[in-house]
Amino acid sequence: MIELRRAEDRGHAEHGWLDSWHSFSFADYHDPKHTQFRALRVINEDRVQPGQGFGAHSHRDMEIISYVLEGALAHKDSIGNGSVIRPGSVQRMSAGTGVQHSEFNASPTEPVHFLQIWFLPNVIGITPGYEEKYFDAGEKRGKLRLIASPDGADGSVIIHADARMFAALVDMDEKIERALAEDRFVYVHVAHGSVSLNGKRLQAGDAASLTGESRVILDEGEKAEVLVFELG
């Protein structure tokens, strides 16, 4: 079964400095039909105006991935990390027993467009941790590149959750096909462009959950950037 989640059906918050779309219930947006999908708890598509951002705030017992699509995102946290994340970089923060961080647009002139993704951890009360890795476009061109996993396979960042996260770039005649185990669930989110997922057309911001499907097929891409989540 494939259930589509169209971009315009997501929750939306407009704060002037921040334009945010919520795939799952978040903050003031609550939809009992879309609270999470397996361990995938949050996908927020955020656009932050130049020089603006999220001041220091706390998290605990959550696995958080930041994935920048355009611009630059400045990160600082209470465990001593500070960096600027740009397209291609994947940042993982394990909140564990508690961490404070801030995120700001690093540019005084250009907006930053990024996805913040939360996973429910499969272990709680761990020591907070941080990791950042870069995956160039060639690694994702026409194939699923593992970028986050429980075991750090293939150089992916490590998340303490029953989830594997892939990124792919799909354009023109490129085709990606991946067989799925019977006990795995899949969530697909289109970050840029458009693509066909198992014969169904998805545009930027669209998503789909797959339950009981034997494979994922991505093709007929038009400058598509796609995130695929395999979940227990």
C-alpha positions in Angstrom: 0.0 0.0 0.0 1.2 3.5 -0.9 -0.3 6.5 0.9 0.5 9.9 -0.6 1.0 13.0 1.4 0.8 16.1 -0.8 2.9 19.1 0.0 0.0 21.5 0.4 -1.7 19.1 2.9 1.1 19.5 5.4 0.9 21.8 8.4 2.1 25.4 7.8 3.5 28.1 10.0 4.5 31.6 8.7 6.4 33.8 11.2 7.9 36.3 8.9 11.5 35.3 9.5 10.5 31.6 9.2 8.4 29.8 6.7 7.9 26.2 7.9 6.0 23.2 6.6 5.3 20.2 8.9 4.9 16.7 7.5 3.9 15.5 11.0 2.3 17.1 14.0 4.6 19.7 15.4 4.2 22.7 17.7 0.8 24.3 17.2 0.0 21.9 14.3 -1.7 18.7 15.3 -3.1 16.1 12.9 -4.0 12.8 14.6 -3.6 11.0 11.2 0.0 12.3 10.9 1.8 12.2 14.2 4.7 10.1 13.1 5.6 7.1 10.8 7.2 4.3 12.7 10.4 6.0 14.3 10.2 9.0 11.9 8.7 11.7 14.1 9.4 15.1 12.3 10.2 16.4 8.9 10.1 20.1 8.9 10.9 22.0 5.7 12.2 25.4 6.9 13.1 28.6 5.1 14.9 31.1 7.3 15.4 34.7 6.4 19.0 36.2 6.3 20.5 36.7 9.7 17.6 35.1 11.5 17.2 31.7 13.3 16.3 29.6 16.3 17.9 30.8 19.5 19.2 28.4 22.1 16.6 25.8 23.0 16.7 22.3 24.6 16.1 18.8 23.3 16.3 15.4 25.0 16.0 11.8 23.9 15.7 12.5 20.2 17.9 11.8 17.1 18.0 15.0 15.0 19.2 15.3 11.4 19.7 18.6 9.6 19.9 18.4 5.8 20.5 21.7 4.0 19.1 22.2 0.6 20.1 25.8 -0.1 22.2 28.3 1.7 24.1 27.9 4.9 23.0 27.0 8.5 25.1 27.9 11.5 24.9 25.5 14.4 26.2 25.9 18.0 25.4 23.6 21.0 26.1 23.1 24.7 28.4 20.2 24.1 31.0 22.3 22.4 30.2 22.0 18.7 29.9 24.8 16.2 29.8 24.7 12.4 28.2 25.9 9.3 26.2 23.3 7.4 25.9 23.6 3.6 24.2 21.5 0.9 25.8 18.0 0.9 26.5 18.0 4.6 24.5 15.8 7.0 24.5 16.8 10.6 23.4 14.4 13.4 22.7 15.4 17.0 21.8 12.9 19.6 20.0 14.8 22.3 20.1 12.0 24.9 20.1 13.2 28.5 19.7 16.8 27.2 21.4 19.4 25.0 20.9 23.0 24.1 21.5 24.3 20.6 20.9 27.2 18.3 20.5 27.4 14.5 20.8 30.5 12.5 21.0 31.5 8.9 24.8 32.1 8.4 24.2 34.6 5.5 23.3 38.2 6.0 21.8 38.4 2.4 20.5 34.9 1.3 17.8 32.7 2.9 18.6 29.2 4.0 16.3 26.3 3.1 16.7 23.0 5.0 15.0 20.0 6.4 15.0 19.2 10.1 14.3 15.5 10.7 13.7 13.8 14.0 13.8 10.1 14.8 12.5 8.5 18.0 15.5 6.8 19.6 15.6 3.1 20.4 17.6 3.8 23.5 17.1 6.7 25.9 19.3 8.5 28.4 22.5 8.3 26.4 25.3 10.9 26.5 24.5 13.7 23.9 26.5 13.4 20.7 27.2 15.1 17.4 28.4 14.1 14.0 28.7 15.7 10.6 29.6 14.3 7.2 29.7 15.5 3.6 28.3 13.5 0.7 28.9 15.0 -2.7 26.4 15.0 -5.5 28.2 12.2 -7.4 27.6 9.8 -4.5 23.8 10.3 -4.9 23.5 10.6 -8.6 21.2 7.9 -9.9 21.4 5.8 -6.7 20.4 5.6 -3.1 23.3 6.8 -0.9 23.0 5.7 2.7 23.6 8.8 4.8 22.3 7.8 8.3 22.1 4.4 9.9 22.3 2.6 13.3 25.7 1.1 12.5 27.4 3.8 10.5 27.5 1.6 7.4 29.1 2.9 4.2 30.4 6.0 6.1 26.9 7.2 7.1 26.3 9.1 10.3 25.1 7.0 13.2 21.6 7.4 14.6 20.3 5.6 17.7 17.0 4.5 16.0 15.6 1.7 13.9 16.0 3.7 10.7 18.2 4.0 7.7 18.1 7.2 5.7 19.1 7.5 2.0 19.5 10.4 -0.4 19.3 10.3 -4.1 19.4 12.6 -7.1 17.2 11.4 -10.0 17.0 13.0 -13.4 16.0 12.1 -17.0 16.5 8.4 -17.7 18.1 7.5 -14.4 16.2 4.7 -12.5 16.7 3.5 -9.0 15.2 0.2 -7.7 15.5 -1.3 -4.3 14.0 -4.5 -2.9 12.4 -4.3 0.5 12.2 -6.9 3.3 8.7 -7.8 4.4 9.2 -6.3 7.9 10.4 -2.9 6.7 8.4 0.2 6.1 9.4 3.1 3.8 8.7 6.8 3.8 9.8 8.9 0.8 10.1 12.7 0.8 10.8 14.8 -2.3 13.0 17.7 -1.4 13.5 19.2 -4.9 12.1 18.6 -8.4 9.7 15.8 -9.3 10.0 12.1 -9.6 7.9 8.9 -10.2 7.6 6.6 -7.2 6.3 3.2 -8.1 4.4 4.8 -10.9 3.0 7.7 -8.8 4.1 11.2 -9.6 5.5 13.3 -6.7 6.5 16.9 -6.7 8.7 18.9 -4.4 7.3 18.7 -0.8 5.2 15.6 -1.6 5.8 12.4 0.3 4.5 8.8 0.5 4.5 6.0 3.0 4.9 2.4 1.8 3.6 -0.5 3.7 3.8 -4.1 2.5 5.5 -3.1 -0.8 8.2 -5.4 -2.2 10.3 -2.6 -3.7 10.9 1.1 -4.2 11.3 2.3 -7.8 12.3 5.9 -8.5 12.4 7.1 -12.1 11.3 9.8 -14.6 13.1 12.4 -12.4 13.1 16.0 -13.2 16.1 17.4 -11.2 14.8 15.4 -8.2 16.4 15.2 -4.8 14.8 12.5 -2.8 15.1 11.2 0.8 14.1 7.6 1.5 13.7 6.3 5.0 13.7 2.5 5.7 12.1 1.9 9.1 11.4 -1.0 11.4 
